[in-house]
Amino acid sequence: MAHDHAHIDPESGDRRVSLAIWANALLTVAQIVGGIFAGSLALIADALHNFSDMASLVIAFVARKIARRPADARMTFGYGRIEIVAALINYTTLILVGIYLIYEGGMRMIDPPAVAGWTVVILGGVALVVDTLTALLTYSMQKGSVNIRALFLHNLSDALASVAVIFGGTLIILYDLRWVDPAITIGIALYILYLALTEIGGPIRMLMLGSPPDMDAEAVVEAMTKVAGVRDVHHVHLWQMQEHEVALDCHVVLEGQDWRDLDAVKQAVKKMLADDFGITHSSLEFETSANAHQDAALFGHEGGPTRAGTDAEHNDGTSHDDR
């Protein structure tokens, strides 16, 4: 299945991320100073979240630059996977920030300090404007990049946290409810953890060379076996080379006892993979029915399920490698 993604000019995207970095840097400094002055942990919590956003933006900005480098002798697959690494780092920082804020909020729930409500409300309002702006800058970019999606979720959670901070500051002004500040801090932290833990699985799966989550590996195998001239497939590896580039390698067993149909079958299989599943990078090793693996694993090279139909031991001298 082919994927459609919104594409933005790389330089334009870089400018958006740069603007978001500067906005979050200025906001972080203002919130930390204001939080210390006002005695508001919720404001400092929001500042820490914004600081993690700024760090995430820097990581993502650098990753975007590196990802565009062409493949070379050291990185024969190219540098695109650096964006997946950046996303994993960003989600991990979100988890650490969330755990720290829960701890600090719990300590302050025990002995709530005095909080300057007006300072909290004003800086919370400024934060809401910046967070909303940053989220809007990254919204159209996040649909096609796990790296930018991590940033967008940072910014979205920041905007919602700023709303909570403003609400808490208002309650402090009106009713002097000091416990509201650490309570909101814990609420923000729990939301941060929820976002991070539900999204971090994607980058981990890609780095573990897992098959694409929206692609049925069994359906790919079934479709390959239905191509004319194919008797069986085994030793299938299906993974994402980069976020939007799926790759496959496997052994294909031909129906006949010789190699006369190899080229035609190879082209038919490759065309089917590209047309039906969007797999444009496939490496196929061929075997004849007389020289196929016996009881070979369907996925991977050892262990796992096997497919019936391979009826002779493999002879390494008769395989054709299409790399």
N, C-alpha and C positions, 0 to 999 in steps of 0.2 A: 504494500500500500504506500503510495507516494504521500509526502507531507508538504503542505503549503505553509509558508511562514512569511510574516511581514518583514521586508528588508529595508533597512535604513542605510543611507550612505555612511561608510565607516567614519569619515571625517566629521560628519554631522553628529553621529553618535558619540564620538570622542568629545566634541564640544559640549554636548549635553551632560556627559558624565563629569567633565571638568567644572562646569558651572555648579553642578550638584555638590562636588567636593568642597568648593569655596563656600557655598552657602551653609553647608553642614559644619564646616570648621568654625566659622564665625558664630553660628548658633550654639555650638558646643561650649565655646569660651563664655558666651553671655549667660548660658544656663548654669554652668558651674559656679561662676561668680555670683549670680543671682541666687542660686540654691544655698550657697554658703551664707550669704547675707541674710536670706529669709529664713534659714534653718529648715528648709524643705527637702526631705529625702526624695519625695516624688519628683521634684524638679531636678535634683542631682541624678536620680534614676533615669529620667528622660534625657539628661545630658550624656550619661554614659551610653545610653542606647544610640544617641546621635553620634557619639564618638565612634562607636562600633560601626555605624553607618559610614562615617567618613573613612575609616580604615578599610571597610569593605569596598567603598567606591575607588579608593586608591588601588587596592588589589585587583579589582575588576578592570580598572583603566589600564594597568600594566599588563594584565592578562590579555586584554583585547589587542594590545600592540604586539605582544609576543605571538599570539595565535595566528597573526597574519604572515608570519615568517614562512618561507617555503621549506619543504623537506630538504634535508641534507644528509650527509653520511652518518652523522651522530643521531639524528632523529628522522629515520626513513619514513615514518608515518606523518611527519610534520609536527607542528606545535599546537594544533587546535585543542588538544585535551587539557591544556593549561587552564582553559576557562572552567572545565569541570573541577579541577583542583581548587581554583579560586572559589567556586561555589561551595565546595566542601569546607574550606577554611572559614568562609563567611557564616555558614550555618553553625559551625562549631563555636565560633565566637558568640553567636546569639545564645546558644545553650549555656555557655559559661556566664554571660551577663545575666541571664535569667536566674540561674542558681544563686549568684551573688546577691541579686536584688531581693530574692525571697528571704535569704538569711538576714540581710540588713533590715528589711521590712518587719520581720518577726521580732528582731531585737527592739525596734522602735515601738512596736505594738505594746510591748511590756511597759515602757516608760515614754509615752508620746511627748516630744519636745514642743515648745512654742513655735508657731510658724507664721511668718508675715504673709498673710493671704493675698494682698494686693500685688506684691512682687511676683508671687506664684501665678496669679491670673494673667498679668501683663506679659511675662516671659512665656507663659504657656500659649498665649495668643500668637506671639511672634513665632514660636516653634511650630504652631499649627500651620501658619502661612508657609514657612520654609519647607516643612515636611510635605505639605500638599503639593507645592511647586516641584519638589524633587520626585515625588511619586508620579506626577504628570509627565515629567521629563523622561522617566524610565518606563512608563506604561506601555507605549507602543513598541519599545525595544524588547520587553521581557517575554513577549509571546514566542520569540524564536531563539531564546538563549537562556539556558539554566543559570548561567553566570549573572545575567542582568535580572533574571527572575528573583534570585536571592536578594539582590539590591532592592527591587521593587517591594518585596515583602518586608524588608527592613523598614523602608520608608512608609509603607502603608501602616505597619504596626506603630511606627512613631507618630503618625498623624492621629491615630486612634488613642494613643497614650497621651498626646497633648490635649485632646478633648477631655480625657479623664482627669488630667492635671488641672485644667481650668475648672472643671466641675468641683474637684476637691478644694481648690482655693476659694471658690465661691461659698462652699459650706463653712469653711474656716472663718471667712469674713462675717457671714451671717450668724453662725451659731457657735463659733469657737470649738468646733469638733476636731480636736487634734488627732484623734485616732484615724480620721479619714485619710490623712496623708500617707502613713505607712500602709493602710489597707489598700489604697489605690496602687501603691508601689507593688504590693504582692499581686494584685490583679494584673497589672501591666506585665510583671515577670511571668505569670502563668500563661498569659497570652503569647508572649515571646517564645516560651518553651513549646507551646502547642504548634506555633508556626514552624519553628525550626525542626522539631521532631517529625512532623508530618511531611516535610519537604526534603530532608537530608537523605532519604533512601534513594532518590533518583541519582544524585552524583555518586553515591557509594556503589550502586548497581553498575553504573557505567565504568567506574574505575576497576571494579571486579570483573570486567568484561562480560557482564550479563547480557542476555539477549534483550532486544528492545521490548519494553513493557507493553507496547501497543501492537506487537507483532506475535502471531501465533506460530511458534517454531514447528509444531506438529503439522500445521497447515502448509508451511513451506516445504517440509519433507514430503508430504502427501502430493503436493503439486509437482515436485521434481520427479517422483516415481511415475507420474502419469504422462510425462513427456515420452513421445515415441522413441523407442530404442533404449530406454532406461529400464533396467531390471530391478535395481535396488540402489539405495544410498546408505552410507554409514560414516562414522567418524565426523559428524557434523559439528562445526563451530560457527555460531552466529553471534555477532557482537557489534557494538557501536565504536567505530574507529574514532569518530568525533560525535558531537551531540546529534547531528543530523545526517551522518554518513554511516549507513549500515554495511557490514561486510560479512561474507560467508565463505568458509572453505569446507570441503568435504570430499569423500571418495564416492565416485559414481561407478556402478557396475553396469556394463553394457549387456544387452540381450544376447548378442552373438558371441562367437568363439574367437573372433579376430578384431582387427582395428579398422575395418573398412568404413564403418559408420561414425567413427569418433568425431571428426570435424563437424558433421551435420548435427550430431547429438549435442556437442558442446555449444554450438551457436544457438540451438533451440532452447537449451537449459538456461543459458545466460540471458536470452531475450525474455523468456518467461519470468525469470527472477527480477529483471529490470521493470518489465511492464506491469506485473501483478503485485510485486512487493516493494518496488523502489530500491532493490538491491543492485547497485551498479558496480560494486567491487566484489567479484567472486573468484576464488581460486579452486579449481576442480582437478582432482587427480582421478584418472580413469583406470578401471580394471576390466578385463574380460570375464565372462562367466566362468571360464576354465581356470582363472587365476585370481579369484576373489578371496578376500578374507573370509574365514569361517567364524560364525557366531560373533561378528564384530559389534562393538558398542555403537548404538545409534548416535548418541551425543558424546563428544570427547573421544579419547583414545582408549581408556581403560575403565572397566566397571560400567554401571548404568545399564539401561535397557538395551536389548539387542533386537535386530530385525531378522526374521527368518528369510531364507532364500539364498544365502551365500553358502556354496556347497563345496568349496575347495580351499586348501591353504593358500595364502598369498605368496606370490613369487615376486620379489622386489624388482627383478629384471624386466617385468612386463608392464609396469605402471608408467603412465604418461603424466607428467606434471605440468599444469597450465598456470604459471605464476605471472 
